[in-house]
C-alpha cells in the first residue's frame, strides 16, 4: 500500500511527536521520563510479555525498525540480545541512546528509513517492527526490507491497527480521536489485508490483541463511561467471541 504522504513529511511529524508523552510529567530524557514510558507501555500492552520473546534471543541479533525511545529494544537487550535500533527521526534515536546509556545497556543506533534499511541481506536473527507499518509511506516496501535483512529461518514481528476492531468502532461512535490520528499516514488493516501484505514470508501467524484497559488520557463523561462501564463489560465477554476485534494485529513471520 502506497500513501500520498512523502517520507520527508513522515519524518518531520515524528521528529516532533513521542509516543505516550502525555502520561509523564518528568523532563524529556530523564530517568523518570523513561521509567514512565516503560511502565505505561507495558501496562496497556501487557500481552507483549506473553507473545514476544524478549528473553529468547540471547546472543542473537535483533533489529528494531522504528525503535522510538528504545523501550521495547531495552527489553531485548536485557534478555541478552545484540540489538540495533533504527528510526526515521533523529530525535527518537537521541532518546533511545540516552535511555540505554542511563541503564548501562549496549546497543547500536542509527537514523535510517525503514523503507531503505542500510544493512546487507540476511543480517539479523529477529526483526521487530511494532507500531511502524501503519505510519509509513510505503507499507509493502518496509515489510520487504525487513524480510530482506532477516536471516533465512529468522523471525519478523510486526504490529498494525485492526480496522475491524472494538477501538476503531468506539472511536467513531463516541467521536474521540485515536492517538496520532493527525499523522501524515495512519493506516488500519483487516486480518486478510495484513496477511496479504506479509505474503512474501514462508510462515505467517496473526494474533489479534490489545483489549480495553482503563485510560489515563481521557476525562469527562466519555472517560468515565469508558473506564467505568465499557472496559469491564467488554473484558467480561468470552475471549473466543471478541478476539478477532482486538485493536492490535501482531504477526509472527518466518523467512
N, C-alpha and C positions, 0 to 999 in steps of 0.2 A: 504494500500500500504506500503510495507516494502522496505527500501533502503539499499544499501550495506554499507553506512556510519554508524559509531558507534556513540553512544551518546557522548562518550568522544571527538570524532572529531568535532561534532557539538558544544559542549561546548567550546572547545578550540578556534574555529573560532569566536564565538560570544563574548568571553572574550576580543577579540582584535578589534571588529568592533561595531560601533554605528550607528544606522540609521540616515541619514541626517547630518552626521558630517561635510560634505564638505560645508554646507551652512552657517556656522558660523565662525567668527574669534575670538570669545571670548574664554577664557580659559575653558577647560572642567570642568564642575561642578560649574561654576559661574552663577550668576543670568542671565546675558546676554546670556550665552550659553543656558540655559533652555528656556528663552523667545524666542530665535531664533528658537529652535526646535519646540516649540509650534506654533509659527506663521507660519512657513513653512509647518508643518504637516497639519494644518487645512486650509492652503491656497490651497494645492494640493488635499486635501481630504475634501473639503468644504461640500460634500454630507453627511458627518458623522453627522453634526448638524441636518440635516433633518431626518436621518434614525435611529440614535442611541439615546436612551432615557437617556442622561446624567443627566437630571434633574428629570427623572421619578422615580428612585429607592430610593427616600428619605426615610431614616430609614430602608432600606432593605440592605441585604448583597450582595456585589459584589466581585467576584474573577476575576482578570485578569491573564490569563496564558500567559507568555511571555511579562511581563509588560515593559521591556526595562527601559527607564529613567522615566517612570511614567507619560508621557504626557497625555495619554487618561485617566488613572486612576485618575489623579488630577481633571479632569472634573467631574467624578463621585463623588469624594469626595466633591467638591464644590457644587454639587447638593444635598448633604445631605446623601449620602450612607455611609454605614460602609464597608470600602474597604480593600481588601487583594490583594497583588501582589506577584506573584512568577515568577522567571526566572531561566533558566539553568545557566546563567552567573553571578558570584558574582559581577563582575564589573558593571553590569546593576542594580543589587539590591542596590549597594552603591550609584549609581547616583539617583535612584528613592527615596531613603531615603533622600538624600541631597535636591532634588527637593521639597519634601514635607516639610521638615524642614524649608526651606527658605520661603515657602508660608504659614507657620503656619497651615498646614493640618495634619490630623491624618490618619494613615494607618498602616497596618501590612504587613511586607515584609519578604520573605523567599527565600533562594536559593533552588530551587526544580525542578525536572524533570516533565514536563507536562505529560509524559507517565506513571508516578508513583506519582500521587498527594498525598501529606501527609495529607489528610483530610478524615473524615468519610463520609459515604454515606449521601446524602440529606442535605448538609451543607449550600448551597448558593441559593439565590433567582435569581441571574443572574451570568452567567459565560461568560466572554468576552475573545476571542482569536483572535485578529486582526493581521494578518501577521505572523502567527506562524505555522499553519498546513503545509504550503509548505516548511518549513525548518526543519521539524522534521524527525527522522529516521523511525518511525512507525506511520503513519498518523492515522490509524484506532485506535490504542491503545490510542493516545492522545484524539481523539474525544470521545472514550468510557469512558475515565477517566473524561472528562468534564461532560459527561452525568451522570456519577455515583455520582459526588459530588453535582449535581444540585438537588434542592428540586422538588418533584412532582408538576407539573404545572409551574415550573420555566422556564426561557428563557435562551438559549445559543445563542451567536452571534459569528459567525466565518467569517473570510475573507480569500480567497485564490486568486491566479492569474488565469485569464482566458486564457486557451491555444488558444481558438478561438477568438482572440481579435485584435483590431487595433494596440496596442503597441507591441504585440508579432510579428505580421506581419511586422511592421515598423522596428523593431529591426533587423530582418533578412534581409529585403530589403536594409537598409542603413548600415548594418554591424556595428551597435552600440550596445555594450553590455548592458544588463539590470543590474540594481542595485543588488549587491551581487550575480552576476552570477558565482562567484568563491567560493560560499559557498559549504560545503560538500553535502548538499541537497538543491535543488531548483526545486520544482515541479510545474506543471501547470495542471489545470483541465478543462475539458469541463463541461458544466452545468449538463449533465447526470452523469458524473463521480462523481461530487461533491455531487449530490443528493444521489447516491448510498452509498457514504461514510457516509452520515448522516441518513441512513435508520432506525437506531435504535430509532430515535425520533418520537414522536406521530404526530407532525406537523412540516413541513419544508417549508419556503418561501425563495426563492433565488432571489436576486436583483442584476443584473449587473450594475456596476457603474464605476467611475474613467474614465472620458473622458478627452481629451487633455487640459492641461493648459501649459502656457509658462514655459520653463525650465530655471533654473538658472545655471544648471550644465554643459550644453553643449555649446561650442562656435564654431567658424569656420563656414564654409559654411553649414555644416549639421545643426548646431544650428540655423543659420539664416533662412534656408528653413523651419525647423520645427516650429520655433516661428513666422516667418513672413507669412508663407503660409499655412502650414498644420493645425495648431491649429484653425485658423479662418475658413478655409474651412470645416473641419470636424464638428465643432460645429454649422455651418450654416445648416447642414443637419437635416431633421426632426428626432427627437429623437426616434420616433417609428421605424425608419429604421435601426438605428445603436445601439440601446440599448443592444442588445444581444452581441455586440462586446466590451462592457466595459471591461477594464483591470482588474478590481476587481469584484469578485463574493462575495457578502455578503449573508450569510444565517442566518435567524432568526428562531430558532428551539424551539419547546415546548416539554417538557418532559411529 
